Amino acid sequence: ASSKVSAIHQNKLSRLRAQALVDNALLNPDSVISNLSSYQLSDIEKAALARGLKFTLPPGRLKKGSYLANFELLFKKLNLESFSGTSEDRLYFQNKLRDCAFSSMYNFNSSCHTLNNMPPEELQALQNLAKNKDIVVMRPDKGTGVVIMDKSDYVNKVEQIILDETKFKVHKNQDLPAVMATLR
C-alpha cells in the first residue's frame, strides 16, 4: 500500500515539475530582466535569471538546527494558542512532534537528492554569474524582476546616496572612509 501511495506522489511531483518547466519556458526573460551592465547575458543565463530572485533550489541536506527549530516554534505556537490538554497530553504531543521532526529529517538526509527543478546548464550559469565580481544582480527598487549592474556603477550610486548630506548625516564616531571601503 505504501509503495502505491509513493508511486502516486512521485507521479504528481513529476507532473508538477514538468508544468513548472513549461511555465518557465513561457516566461519572456526580457520582460523580467533589466541588464544595465556591460556584461552580455547568454540565453541560458537569461532563462535562469527569469525564474526570479525568489526561486530556490531544494537543499541537498537539511540542517539539524534550523530544521528542528521550526518544529520547536510550531509547538510553542500551538501550545500557547490552542492546546487545552493536560500537561501529560502536552508532553506526549511534544514528543510525537519531535519524533516526526527527527524521522522526517533522517529520511530526507539519508536519501539521495538531485537538484532537478532546474536544468543543469542553468544551474551552472547561475554559479558562473555568482562568481562574476564585475556585476551585481539585485531586485529592482519597485516591482519584481532582476536588475544587473556593473559593480563600479553600483558602488558609485551608493556612494552618491551616502554622501548626500540632505539624506544622511555623518556620525561623529563613524569612519566614513572605512565604510566606503566595505562597498568596494
BELGI-V217650 format. One record per backbone hydrogen bond with DSSP energy under -1.0 kcal/mol. NH is the residue of the N-H (numbers start at 1). CO is the residue of the C=O. If there is no record, write none. Layout:
nh->NH co->CO
nh->NH co->CO
This chain:
nh->5 co->1
nh->6 co->2
nh->7 co->3
nh->8 co->4
nh->9 co->5
nh->10 co->6
nh->11 co->7
nh->12 co->8
nh->13 co->9
nh->14 co->10
nh->15 co->11
nh->16 co->12
nh->17 co->13
nh->18 co->14
nh->19 co->15
nh->20 co->16
nh->21 co->17
nh->22 co->18
nh->23 co->19
nh->24 co->20
nh->25 co->21
nh->26 co->22
nh->31 co->28
nh->32 co->29
nh->33 co->29
nh->34 co->146
nh->36 co->148
nh->46 co->42
nh->47 co->43
nh->48 co->44
nh->49 co->45
nh->50 co->46
nh->52 co->49
nh->67 co->63
nh->68 co->64
nh->69 co->65
nh->70 co->66
nh->72 co->68
nh->73 co->69
nh->74 co->70
nh->75 co->71
nh->76 co->72
nh->77 co->73
nh->78 co->74
nh->79 co->75
nh->80 co->76
nh->81 co->77
nh->82 co->78
nh->83 co->78
nh->90 co->86
nh->91 co->87
nh->92 co->88
nh->93 co->89
nh->94 co->90
nh->95 co->91
nh->96 co->92
nh->97 co->93
nh->98 co->94
nh->99 co->95
nh->100 co->96
nh->101 co->97
nh->102 co->98
nh->103 co->99
nh->104 co->100
nh->105 co->101
nh->106 co->102
nh->107 co->103
nh->108 co->104
nh->109 co->105
nh->110 co->106
nh->116 co->114
nh->123 co->119
nh->124 co->120
nh->125 co->121
nh->126 co->122
nh->127 co->123
nh->128 co->124
nh->129 co->125
nh->130 co->126
nh->131 co->127
nh->136 co->149
nh->138 co->147
nh->146 co->32
nh->147 co->138
nh->148 co->34
nh->149 co->136
nh->151 co->134
nh->154 co->150
nh->155 co->151
nh->156 co->152
nh->157 co->153
nh->158 co->154
nh->159 co->155
nh->160 co->156
nh->161 co->157
nh->162 co->158
nh->163 co->159
nh->167 co->164
nh->168 co->164
nh->174 co->171
nh->176 co->174
nh->179 co->175
nh->180 co->176
nh->181 co->177
nh->182 co->178
